[in-house]
Amino acid sequence: MSTSAALPELTGQDDADLLIGDVARLSGLSIDTLRYYDRAGLLGTVHRDGGGRRVFDRDTLGLLDVVLRLRRTGMPVEDVRHFVDLVRSGDTERAGRLDLLRAHRHRVLAQLDQLQDDLAVIDWKIAAYQAGEDGTEPPPPPPGWPRPQGLPQPDALTAESSTDQE
């Protein structure tokens, strides 16, 4: 099960109060990760039962689902924490949440565009190699290939080279 796959279903239940072990099992996250998210302030206020155990209610599960999606799409922890702080501030900070999410959406769309371009080159290479195996003419490369903006930055290449030699 992918991380957070069960969470939308859980947040739809009226009786969604779950202990940390249940959330870990259903989400695929470790208990340690859930504790870290709580200590880092990424889950808002996590209530505790009489025994001091964390109780994840519907709102906490919903926020966890959003946090996981933001992290999975590359939002830095500090930005996620800022988002959660804005959520806890209520409607007075709606504009701040919108700004943060719109900026992140823009970055995610740029990543998706880059991934689409990367996938086109991978598909072309597969088709070219398969044509070689089949003894047929290889397809032309994707339009505009190679593109300098798709190449790793020189510093990244240098860092990789020095790491490989160690």
N, C-alpha and C positions, 0 to 999 in steps of 0.2 A: 504494500500500500504506500503511495507517495505521501510525503509529509503534508499534513493538513487535509488530506483527501476526505477524512471522516468529519472534520470540524464543521463544515457547513451543515451537514446533517444533524450534528449534535446541537448546533445553535438554534435549530428549529424546534427542539424539544422543550416542553415546558419544564420538565424535571431534569435539567441538564447539570445539576450540581455534581461535579466529579472530583475525586481525589487525584493527586498528582500522578499516581501509578496508572490510573485509568486513562488519563490524558496522554501519558507517555505511550501506553500500549496502542491507543487509538490513533495517535498522531504520527507515530514512528520516531518521535524525539526521545532522547534519553531524559531521565529524571534530572540528571545534572544540568542539561541544557535548559530545561524548564525552570529549575532553580536559578540558573544564571540570568535568564530573561526576567524573572521576578526581581532578583537583587539589582539588576541593571535598570529597573524601572520601565521595562518594555511592556508590562502587562497591566499597567494601571494599579489599582488596589486589588490584591488577591486576598480574599477573606480567609480566615482560619477558623477551624472548628474548635470545639472545647478542648481537644487534645493538641492543639497547635498545628494541626495538619492543614496544608493549603487546600482550599476548596475553590474549584473553578466553576463559576456560575456562567450563565448564558452570555453575559456581557464580556467576561474575561475570555471565554472561548472565542467570541467574535473578534475581540481585539487580537488574540493570539493568531487567528487565521490571517488577519490583515498584516500583522507583523511578519509572519512567515512569508507571505507573498511579497512584501516589500524587501525583505532580506534576500529571498530567492531571485529577485530581479535586480539585485546589486545595490540596494540602498545601504549606505554605511550605517553602522549601529548608532552613531551620534545623531544622524538625521532621523532614524526611526525613533530614538528617544525624544527628539524635539517634536516629532509628529505626535507621539503619545502625550507629551506635555500639553500640546495644543488641543488634543482631544479632551484631556481632563479639564482644560480651561473652559470648555463648553462653547456655546454659540458665539461668544464674543471673539473667539479666535478662528472662526470659520474661514475667513479670508486667508489667514496664515496657512491653514491646512490645505486650502485650494492651491495656493502658490507652491507649496512644497510638493504636493502631488502632481501638479501640472509640470513642474520642472523635472520630477522623476519620470513622468510619462514621456516627456521629450527624450530623456536619456534612453529609456527602454525602447522607444521607437527607433532611435538611432542604432541601438544594438541589434534590433530585429532587422533593420536594413542591411547592416554589416553581415549578419548571419545569413541573410538571403543571398547576398553577393558571394559569401564564402561557400555556401551550399551549391551555388551555380558552378563554381570552379571545381568543387569536388565531384559533382555530377558529370562535368565535362571530362575530368581526368578519368573517371570510371569508364565513361563511354569511349574515350580514346584508347585506354588500355584494353577494353573489351574488343574494340575494332582490331587492335593488333593481334589479339588472340584468335579472332575470327578471320583474319586476313582481309579485312575490308578497310575502306578509306576512313580515317578518323574524322570526327565532326570538327567544325571550326570552334575556336575558343569563344567563350561568352563575349558579348559586345564590350569593347573597351579594355579587354584584358591584355596585359597586366596593368593594374592601376596602382600608381605609387602610394595613394592614400591607404591602400589595403595592405601595404608592406609594413612589417614591424619597424618601429623606430630604431635608429642605429644604436642607441644606448641599450635597448632591450636585446639586440643581437649580441652586443659586446658582453652584456651581463650573462647571457646564456652561454656564450663561448667560454668565458672564464669559469663558469660553474661546471661545465662539462669537463674541463681539464683538471679539476681538483680531484 
